[in-house]
Amino acid sequence: MTLTRRAWLASGVLAAQQRADTEFEPAVEDPRYAEGTGPSVGIDEAHNNFHTVDGRYATFAKILRKDGFVVRKAGRSQDVLVIANALHNSNARNWNGDNPPAFTDSEVAGIEQWVAGGGGLLLIVDHQPFPGAASTLAKAFGAEFFNCYAVDPDRGRGAATFRKQDGSLRAHVVTEGVEHVMTFTGSAFKIAKGDPVLVFGPRAVGFVTDKPGREGRKRLEERSIAGWMHGAAIPHGKGRVYISGEAAMFSAQRTGAGAAPMGLNHPEARYNQRFLRRIAAWLAKAT
């Protein structure tokens, strides 16, 4: 068994085994705004989202609220829109088969125009099948996803660490004061414009599987994703977009029979919280 094959198998977390870590309590010692006075952040829940404000992204919301942001379910108006792991209705309960876009053409056009007018979009797209669901929306901002599981054996097995020291974490406003970030298997994408933030190394590969998120799955395709993005910051008109190729890094979850920490509660992910806060501030134009 190759190293990349072992890494892929070790990193595949079944959806049913992921649950929010309700005991994790993040601390924000230097909030950007007084409580409840900052920009508004709306988290999408209208597209079968795997992560929601009161579910797997409860810690995400808690951190930004402690930073002074006003966080709620997405509505008609917000300064920053967060779309995390959207799915088409056909994939809401079954990830197998086709993974069509979760957004209508009119929705894509509306979000693109809103960002161009000055909005901030945090688009979070995890491993297969989520890239298929986000494909048309990402394309509106010059990003092309590979609907896969992305692994980089030089970053780690399962959980991957991107570091400034080796260039896999790039210098940008959103990475100021951030030495490394940890991700927990996700997807890969290319960008036509904007700034790379997390970049895959020369041995990174993407796998397409027959049963995403299920046991007993088989590889149908393997492709090099060397130099592809795992995170990128994209100016768009008067607005800004940050695309993340992984979702758990901004959550606090427990996974598997041993209830292993995954996300902000992982002891080696100590910079992830600052990274999230920097992204939110950049999208709200508050850095």
C-alpha positions as CSV (number, residue, x, y, z in Angstrom):
1,M,0.0,0.0,0.0
2,T,1.5,3.4,-1.0
3,L,1.8,6.3,1.4
4,T,-0.8,8.4,-0.4
5,R,-3.2,5.4,-0.4
6,R,-2.8,5.0,3.4
7,A,-3.2,8.7,3.9
8,W,-6.4,8.7,1.9
9,L,-7.9,5.8,3.8
10,A,-6.9,7.2,7.2
11,S,-8.3,10.7,6.4
12,G,-11.8,9.6,5.2
13,V,-14.2,10.5,7.9
14,L,-17.7,9.1,7.7
15,A,-20.3,11.8,7.9
16,A,-22.3,9.9,10.5
17,Q,-19.3,9.8,12.8
18,Q,-18.7,13.6,12.8
19,R,-20.4,15.5,15.6
20,A,-19.9,18.9,17.1
21,D,-17.7,19.2,20.2
22,T,-20.1,21.0,22.5
23,E,-17.6,21.0,25.4
24,F,-14.9,23.0,23.5
25,E,-14.9,26.7,24.6
26,P,-12.8,29.0,22.5
27,A,-11.2,32.1,24.0
28,V,-10.8,35.4,22.2
29,E,-8.6,37.6,24.3
30,D,-8.3,40.6,22.0
31,P,-11.7,41.1,20.3
32,R,-11.8,43.3,17.2
33,Y,-15.1,44.9,18.2
34,A,-17.2,45.3,21.3
35,E,-19.7,42.5,21.6
36,G,-22.5,42.7,19.0
37,T,-21.1,45.9,17.3
38,G,-19.1,44.4,14.4
39,P,-20.1,43.5,10.8
40,S,-22.8,40.9,10.2
41,V,-22.0,37.4,9.2
42,G,-24.8,35.2,7.6
43,I,-24.3,31.4,7.4
44,D,-26.2,29.8,4.6
45,E,-28.7,27.0,5.6
46,A,-30.8,27.0,2.4
47,H,-28.8,24.5,0.4
48,N,-28.7,21.3,2.4
49,N,-25.5,22.6,4.1
50,F,-23.5,20.1,6.1
51,H,-22.3,22.9,8.4
52,T,-24.9,25.2,10.1
53,V,-24.8,28.0,12.7
54,D,-26.3,25.8,15.4
55,G,-24.8,22.5,14.2
56,R,-21.3,21.7,13.2
57,Y,-20.4,25.4,12.9
58,A,-21.6,26.4,16.3
59,T,-18.0,27.0,17.4
60,F,-17.3,28.9,14.2
61,A,-20.2,31.2,15.1
62,K,-19.1,31.4,18.8
63,I,-15.6,32.6,17.9
64,L,-16.8,35.3,15.5
65,R,-19.4,36.5,18.1
66,K,-16.6,36.8,20.7
67,D,-14.7,38.8,18.2
68,G,-17.7,41.2,18.0
69,F,-19.3,40.1,14.8
70,V,-23.0,39.6,14.6
71,V,-23.5,36.0,13.4
72,R,-26.8,34.5,12.4
73,K,-28.5,32.3,9.8
74,A,-28.1,34.0,6.3
75,G,-30.9,36.2,5.3
76,R,-31.5,39.1,2.9
77,S,-28.7,41.3,4.3
78,Q,-25.3,40.6,5.8
79,D,-21.8,42.0,5.3
80,V,-20.2,38.6,5.0
81,L,-22.0,35.5,3.5
82,V,-20.7,32.1,4.6
83,I,-21.6,29.1,2.4
84,A,-20.2,25.9,3.9
85,N,-20.6,22.5,2.1
86,A,-23.8,23.1,0.2
87,L,-25.4,20.1,-1.6
88,H,-28.0,19.7,-4.3
89,N,-31.3,18.2,-3.2
90,S,-30.4,14.9,-4.9
91,N,-27.3,14.5,-2.7
92,A,-28.9,15.6,0.6
93,R,-29.2,12.0,1.8
94,N,-27.1,10.1,-0.8
95,W,-23.7,11.4,-1.9
96,N,-23.2,8.7,-4.6
97,G,-23.6,9.2,-8.3
98,D,-23.7,12.6,-9.9
99,N,-23.0,15.7,-7.8
100,P,-24.9,18.5,-9.6
101,P,-24.6,22.2,-8.6
102,A,-26.5,23.2,-5.5
103,F,-27.1,26.7,-6.9
104,T,-29.4,27.8,-9.7
105,D,-28.0,30.1,-12.4
106,S,-30.0,33.0,-11.0
107,E,-28.6,32.4,-7.5
108,V,-25.0,32.3,-8.9
109,A,-25.6,35.5,-10.8
110,G,-27.2,37.2,-7.7
111,I,-24.3,36.2,-5.4
112,E,-21.7,37.3,-8.0
113,Q,-23.3,40.7,-8.4
114,W,-23.6,41.1,-4.6
115,V,-19.9,40.4,-4.2
116,A,-19.0,42.7,-7.1
117,G,-21.0,45.4,-5.4
118,G,-18.9,45.2,-2.2
119,G,-20.0,42.0,-0.4
120,G,-17.7,39.4,1.3
121,L,-18.1,35.7,0.5
122,L,-16.5,32.9,2.4
123,L,-17.1,29.8,0.2
124,I,-16.1,26.6,2.0
125,V,-16.0,23.5,-0.2
126,D,-14.9,20.2,1.3
127,H,-14.1,16.8,-0.4
128,Q,-16.3,15.0,-2.8
129,P,-19.2,15.5,-3.3
130,F,-19.1,19.2,-2.2
131,P,-17.0,20.5,-5.1
132,G,-19.6,19.3,-7.6
133,A,-22.3,21.2,-5.7
134,A,-20.2,24.4,-5.6
135,S,-18.8,24.2,-9.1
136,T,-20.9,26.8,-10.9
137,L,-20.6,29.3,-8.0
138,A,-16.9,28.9,-7.7
139,K,-16.5,29.4,-11.5
140,A,-18.2,32.8,-11.2
141,F,-15.1,33.9,-9.3
142,G,-12.5,32.2,-11.5
143,A,-12.1,29.0,-9.5
144,E,-12.2,25.5,-10.9
145,F,-12.6,22.6,-8.5
146,F,-11.6,18.9,-8.8
147,N,-14.5,16.9,-7.2
148,C,-12.1,14.7,-5.2
149,Y,-10.5,13.9,-1.9
150,A,-7.3,15.8,-1.7
151,V,-4.3,14.6,0.2
152,D,-0.7,15.8,0.5
153,P,1.7,13.2,2.1
154,D,4.3,16.0,2.7
155,R,1.8,17.9,4.8
156,G,0.8,14.9,7.0
157,R,-1.4,11.8,7.0
158,G,-5.1,12.6,7.3
159,A,-4.8,15.9,9.0
160,A,-2.4,18.2,7.0
161,T,-0.4,21.1,8.2
162,F,0.4,24.0,5.9
163,R,3.4,26.1,7.0
164,K,4.9,29.5,6.1
165,Q,8.3,27.9,6.7
166,D,8.0,25.7,3.7
167,G,5.8,28.0,1.5
168,S,2.7,25.9,1.6
169,L,1.1,28.7,3.6
170,R,1.6,32.0,1.8
171,A,2.0,35.5,3.1
172,H,-1.2,37.5,2.9
173,V,-3.3,39.8,5.1
174,V,-5.3,36.8,6.3
175,T,-2.2,34.9,7.4
176,E,-0.6,37.7,9.4
177,G,0.5,36.3,12.8
178,V,-0.3,32.8,11.5
179,E,2.6,30.4,11.3
180,H,0.7,27.3,10.2
181,V,-2.8,26.0,9.8
182,M,-4.2,22.5,10.0
183,T,-6.8,21.0,7.7
184,F,-8.6,17.7,7.8
185,T,-8.8,16.4,4.2
186,G,-10.8,18.4,1.6
187,S,-10.7,19.3,-2.0
188,A,-8.4,21.1,-4.5
189,F,-9.0,23.9,-7.0
190,K,-7.3,26.2,-9.5
191,I,-7.7,30.0,-9.7
192,A,-7.6,32.3,-12.6
193,K,-7.1,35.4,-10.4
194,G,-6.4,36.3,-6.8
195,D,-3.8,35.2,-4.3
196,P,-2.9,31.6,-3.3
197,V,-3.0,31.1,0.5
198,L,-2.8,27.3,1.0
199,V,-0.9,25.5,-1.7
200,F,-0.5,21.8,-2.3
201,G,3.0,20.4,-2.6
202,P,4.6,18.3,-5.4
203,R,3.4,14.9,-4.2
204,A,-0.2,15.9,-3.5
205,V,-2.9,13.9,-5.3
206,G,-6.7,13.9,-5.6
207,F,-8.8,10.8,-5.5
208,V,-12.3,10.3,-7.0
209,T,-14.3,7.6,-5.2
210,D,-17.3,5.5,-6.0
211,K,-18.9,6.0,-2.6
212,P,-18.0,9.4,-1.0
213,G,-18.2,9.3,2.8
214,R,-18.8,5.6,2.9
215,E,-16.9,2.5,3.9
216,G,-15.7,0.1,1.3
217,R,-15.2,2.8,-1.3
218,K,-12.9,2.4,-4.3
219,R,-10.7,4.8,-6.2
220,L,-12.0,5.5,-9.7
221,E,-9.4,8.2,-10.6
222,E,-6.2,9.6,-9.2
223,R,-4.6,12.8,-10.4
224,S,-1.7,15.0,-9.4
225,I,-2.8,18.3,-7.7
226,A,0.7,19.7,-7.3
227,G,0.5,23.5,-7.0
228,W,-3.3,23.5,-6.8
229,M,-5.0,25.6,-4.1
230,H,-6.5,24.5,-0.8
231,G,-7.2,28.1,0.0
232,A,-7.2,31.4,-1.9
233,A,-8.2,35.1,-1.5
234,I,-9.9,36.6,-4.5
235,P,-10.7,40.3,-4.9
236,H,-13.9,40.6,-7.1
237,G,-15.1,44.0,-8.2
238,K,-15.6,46.0,-5.0
239,G,-15.9,42.9,-2.9
240,R,-13.8,39.9,-1.8
241,V,-14.0,36.1,-1.8
242,Y,-12.1,33.6,0.3
243,I,-12.4,30.1,-0.9
244,S,-11.5,27.3,1.5
245,G,-11.0,23.7,0.2
246,E,-11.8,22.3,3.7
247,A,-14.5,22.9,6.3
248,A,-13.5,21.1,9.5
249,M,-10.6,23.4,10.1
250,F,-13.1,26.1,11.1
251,S,-15.2,23.8,13.3
252,A,-14.7,21.9,16.6
253,Q,-15.8,18.3,16.2
254,R,-15.3,14.8,17.5
255,T,-14.9,11.9,15.1
256,G,-14.8,8.1,15.1
257,A,-15.2,5.6,17.9
258,G,-12.4,7.3,19.9
259,A,-14.0,10.7,19.7
260,A,-10.8,12.2,18.3
261,P,-10.6,16.0,18.1
262,M,-11.0,17.5,14.6
263,G,-10.8,21.2,13.9
264,L,-10.2,24.1,16.2
265,N,-10.1,21.7,19.2
266,H,-7.1,19.8,17.8
267,P,-4.0,20.6,20.0
268,E,-1.9,21.3,16.9
269,A,-4.4,23.6,15.2
270,R,-3.7,26.5,17.5
271,Y,-3.4,29.1,14.7
272,N,-6.7,28.1,13.0
273,Q,-8.7,30.4,15.2
274,R,-6.7,33.5,14.4
275,F,-6.8,32.4,10.7
276,L,-10.6,32.3,10.8
277,R,-10.8,35.7,12.5
278,R,-8.4,37.3,9.9
279,I,-10.4,35.9,7.0
280,A,-13.7,37.3,8.4
281,A,-12.1,40.7,9.0
282,W,-10.6,40.8,5.5
283,L,-13.9,39.9,3.9
284,A,-15.6,42.6,6.0
285,K,-12.8,45.0,5.0
286,A,-11.9,45.5,8.6
287,T,-8.2,44.5,8.6
